[in-house]
């Protein structure tokens, strides 16, 4: 695909994109709001020449937190602008305990991108993961804004898709200043798509630099004692998706036959599905919703985490952890959060978006992969019954995370060189 054809296609798709937002807003009203930002109109006066970090949604923003913390420490006078694409990403940014500017990323249309760049005048653009936007990259490079692709990852499946528009992707990648790839495999795939070998470097996965807040253990102990039920066995199923909760609930029902006092913390990935998942749990389980603030009684066997920003705390409060998006073909979610909490994660067969991390954890005996809900029930039962083995495996997961830290410092060095220019 050529650049002019891409422009024609994106302009023709604009009505369909807004119809899609309307449809999604039926579940999540936030999709109906702040449309002007998606077209490059911003009501509040911007800061002076911010560092601009784009994180598409919750997972990418959480991965960027170690970098954001370091940038606030090293460059307190430079404002930070965070863009996201999803309302859940926006909500997560608002929970961050430091001053950040946030707007939605404009759609990849010349008029919207030009308005965005004129309004904010960023001194540097940091794109997390692999968001390849031809107009955004072209206009930013033309304005003299350095573009850093941070923690750049590209699965084989995504690479195959991009090959159909290789000339457009190559032109876009060649407009970057630096591509900091997460792994050698990611680097090779990006080069095969046309990235300049002189601008690409293997940085390691910045997600390994995540560390829970120092107070998390104390807060988790308080949550267990005051809300969840003290010494009862507790497991969490995190970031779950449609078609997955049914399998998790089946596993929990099977587990309850062996451990009648077990408690499942269920955390759906998308907040617009909280009510839907609550209906799915009722009446088969005795459910308490976190948003109500109620305490779990002795008969409560399911705690629905229908709040945002609490996942690190809930991982620390649980004895065993399952990571969702893996029993259905989503590709999995971040395994480092539970591992950093000393929990050896359990996950299903669909982990193609986190293949490297999952394989490292499995090789270190710091994780377990299961095939279905029955195996999930068996594995969680073993983890809940054998606390010594569970602690040992959790320690192995935690050690693996510690061994792979350091990508944030490498990225800081790259950023500082650009800021010094």
Secondary structure, DSSP 8 states (H G I E B T S, - for coil): --HHHHHHHHHHHHHHHHHHHHHHHTT-GGGGS-HHHHTT--SS---SS-EEEE--SHHHHHHHHHHHHHHHHH-TTS-EEEEESSHHHHHHHHTSSS--EEEE---S-HHHHHHHHHHH--SEEEEES----HHHHHHHHHTT-EEEEEEE---HHHHHHHGGGHHHHHHHHTT-SEEEESSHHHHHHHHHTT--TTTEEE---GGGG----TTHHHHHHHHIIIII-TTS-EEEEEEE-TTTHHHHHHHHHHHHHH-TT-EEEEEESSGGGHHHHHHHHTTTS-EEEGGGT----TT--EEE--SSS-HHHHHHH-SEEEESSTTTTT----SHHHHHTT--EEE-S--GGGHHHHHHHHHTT-EEE-SSHHHHHHHHHHHHH-HHHHHHHHHHHHHHHHHT--HHHHHHHHHHHHHH-
